[in-house]
Amino acid sequence: MSQSGGPTMQDDAHLWGKQDVSSSKGMKDENFPVGSFLISAKHRPAVHAYYRFARVADDMVDNTRLSPAQKVDRLKALREVLYGERKPPAGRADAWSAVILRAVLQERGLPLTLGGDLLTAFIMDAEKTRYEHWSELLHYCQYSANPVGRFLLMLHGEGEETFGPSDALCTALQIVNHMQDVSSDLKTLNRCYIPLPWLAAENVRLKDLILARSKPGVRRVFDRMLTHVDALNEEAARLPALVKDRRMRLEAAVIVALCRRLTERLHRQDPIAERVALTKLDGLQALGYAMRYMR
């Protein structure tokens, strides 16, 4: 530490490492639209800054070359940069993503917690690889997914009446994403978001999640999860009618439709045997559904 008590350049070098671990993955690689053409051009730079920050943090926690402790330290440092408590190292796009988002949020009068909460979730990912209760998973989604919807709504000046349905939508999106990636998460990151007692109740072991296809017990666990997702989708369906900004209303309607469509696919298809994903036709149909909210 320096005499002033702040971090030294040596501390920063040890903390951030020699390389930026961010991937080349972009918004077009995501399962759902991010900053699509439906978002007003004046808001897209803010959406891109938010996405870039979240992408950086996600890459940090999913990097297999970093230890859990290194991931936590780096994520905490990223949060300190976001809150203006630490200066980022020069030339590091990963750390500077927090500087850019801080400026965007302050310029728009939005709370820094919209970014900070995401980091709370990523720190959970670094420290926690198993879930015992459905409520634990919902708690995780409160930080990993729900801030994204609230950011978009607050960016467009929407009121708190939209937050409940938005939270339901974002949580549903997060859970279906976990189901899509159930095998790869376990193989690559040793991470499983399915409540362990639900697996035990069906006599399912973790290794059953990386077989060639789902066993009957695994399918029953998936169906149990999807029953909860169906209820979340019902709550989420209220969102578009509550959104005042027309372009954001259309964006919300498209995502509501896509989430419902992916949920339907997961009811019918096996995410262990194949990648269950949306198609271009799903996107066109979701856009057609959204047109009812053109008013």
N, C-alpha and C positions, 0 to 999 in steps of 0.2 A: 504493500500500500504506500501511497505517497504521503508526505507530511501533512497534507490537507485532509487526508482520510479518503480521498477519491481513488478510483481505479487508475493504475499506471498503464503505460503503453504495453509493458510486459504482461500485465494482467489481461489486457484486451487480446493480445496475441494468443495467449493460452486459452482464453475463453472462446474466441470466435474460430480458432483454428486457422490453417493456412488456406483453406479453400471454401468458397461459397458452395454449400451443398444443395442449393436450389436446382430443381430439375428444369427441363425445357418444356414441361407440360404447360399448355396454355388454356385459355377459356374454351376454345373449341373442342378440347379433349374431355370436357366435363359431361356428365350424364344429362344435365339440364342446362337450359340457356342461362348464360351469365352476361349481363349487359347487352342483351340482344337489340335488334333494330327497333324494338318496341319502346325501349328506354329513350327518353329525349336526349338529344346530342349534348345538351348542357349538363346532363347528369352523368354521362358515360365516363368522363375522366375520373370522377369520384368512385364510380363502381369499379373501374379498372384498378385504381389504387387500393381499394379494399380487397379485391380479388388477389392482387399481387401479394399483399401482406399475408393473407390467409394461405396462399400457395406456398410462400416461403416457410411459414411456420409448420405447415403440413409436411413439407419436404424435410424439415429439420427432424421432426419426430419420427418420420418413417425411414430415415437414413439408417441402414444396417451397419454402417461403419462407426457410428457414434454409440457410446454406452448410454444407458438410461440417465446416469448422472450428468454426462456431457449434454444430453438433450435438454434436461431440466435447466441446467445452468445457462445454456444458450437461449432458451425460450424466456427465462426470467430476464436475461439481459435485453432481449428484444422488447419485453414489456417496459423495462426501464427507459429504453430509447423512446418508445411510444409516449410514455408519461413525462418525457423531458428530464429524466433523472440521470441519464447517461448519454455521452456523446458516442456516435457510431464510429467505427474505424473507417479511415479513408478508403475509397475504392471498393467498398463491399456493398453490392446491390442488395444483399439479403438484409443487412442491418439498416440500410437507408430506406428500405420499404416502410419501416416504422416511422421514419422522419416524414416521409411523403404522406403517409396516412394521417399522422398527427396534424400536419398542416391542413389537409383536406377536411378533417373533422372539425378543427377549430374554425376554419373559414366558413363552414356551413352551420356552425353552432350546434354540432352534434357531440354527444358524450364520448370521451375516450374509451369508456367501458365497452363500447361496441366492438372495439378491437381487443381490448384487454380480456374480455370474457372468452374470446376465441382461444387466447393463449392459455387460459385456465383449463380449457378442454384439452389442448394439446399436451399440457403438463400432466393431466390425468392419463393420457395415452402413454406417456413415457413411464409413468409409475404404476399403472394398473392395466393388467392384461386379461382379467376375468371379471365377470359380473354375477352376483348372487341373486339379485332381485330385479324385476322389471322396473321398479321405482329407481334403482341405481342407473339404469339405462336412460330413463327419462331425465334424470338429473344431469347426466352427461350431455344429452341433447340440448338441455337448457343453455349450455355454454357453447357447445360445438356447432349447433345449427340455428337455434332461434335468433341469435344476434344478427344473422345474415338478413333474415326477413325484416327484422325491426330496423336495421340500417337502411334498407331500400325504402321502407315506408316512411321513416323519419326524413330521409333525404328528399322525399316528395311532399313533405309537409302533412302527412296523414296523421290522424288522431289515434289515441290509445284504444279506441273501440276496435281497431283492426288487429291489435296485438295478439289477442287470444286465438282467432282463426289462423293468423300467420304462424304463431308458435306451433299449432297443430300441424300445419302444412310442412314446416321446416323439420319438425320431429319425424313426421312420416317419411319425408325425403331421406333423412339420415338413416332411418331404420331399414328402408328398402335398399339403400346403398350398402349397408352392412350385410344384408342378405345376399346381394349380388356378389360381394367380395368375401363371403364367409370362408371359402377354402383358401384363397390367396392370403387373406389376413392371418390365418392360422399357420400356413406354411412359411410365409415370409417373415412375419412379425411376431409370431406366437401370441396373437391377440384374438380373443373371441368375445363378441358382444352378446351372444345368446346367454340368457340366465342359466347357470349351471344346474340348478334344481329342475328346470324344465327338461334338460337333457337326461338327468338322472331318472326322472319320473317315467321316461320312455325307454330306459335302459340303453341310452345312447352314450357312447364314449367320444371324447374329442377326436380321436383318430377316425371315427366314422364320418367326420365332416370333410375329410380329404380323400374319400374313396372315389371311385369312378362315377357313382350315382348315389342318390339318397336312399337309405334304407327306410322302411315304413315308419319307424320311430322318428327318424329325422324329419320326414315329411309331416308328421303330426306336430312336431315342434314348430316347423315353419308355418303351418296352418294356424297354430295358436298365436304366433307373432302377427300374422296377417290379419287375424280377427281384430287385434288392437289397432293395427294400421288402418283397417276399414273404418273404425270409429273415428280415428284422427282425420281421415279423408272427409268424413261427413261434416265434421266441424270446420275443416278447411274450406269446404264448398261455400261457406258463408262469406269468405273473404272478398271476392271480386265486387260484390254488391256494396260493400262498405268503403271501397277505395274511391276517393273523389277524383284524383288525377286520371284522366282517361287513358293515357299511355301506360301508366302503372297498373291501372285496372285490367287492361288487356294482358299485360305481362303476367299478372297474378292469375288470371283466368287460364292462360296457356299452361302455367306451371301446375295449377290445380288439376287440369285435365291430364297432363303428362304423368303426374304422380299417381293418379287413379288408374291410368292405363298400365303403368309399370306394375302396380299392385295386382292388377288383374292378370298380367303375364306371370307373375310370381305364384299366383294361385294355381296356374295351369302347368308351368314349366319348372324344371328342376335346376336351381342355381348351382348345384354341385356338378351336374352332368354337363352343363353348358352355360355360356355367358348369356344371361337374360337381360336384354337391352332393348331400348326403344328404336324404332325405325323412322325413316323420313316420312312414311305414311302416318305414323303416330303423330309426328310433328304437325303435319298438314291438318289432320283431324282435330288436334288440339287448337290450332289457330282458327279453324272453322267454329269450334265450340266458343272460342273467345269473342267471336264477332257479335254474339248476343249482348255483349257488354259495351258496344260501340257508343252508346248514348252520350 
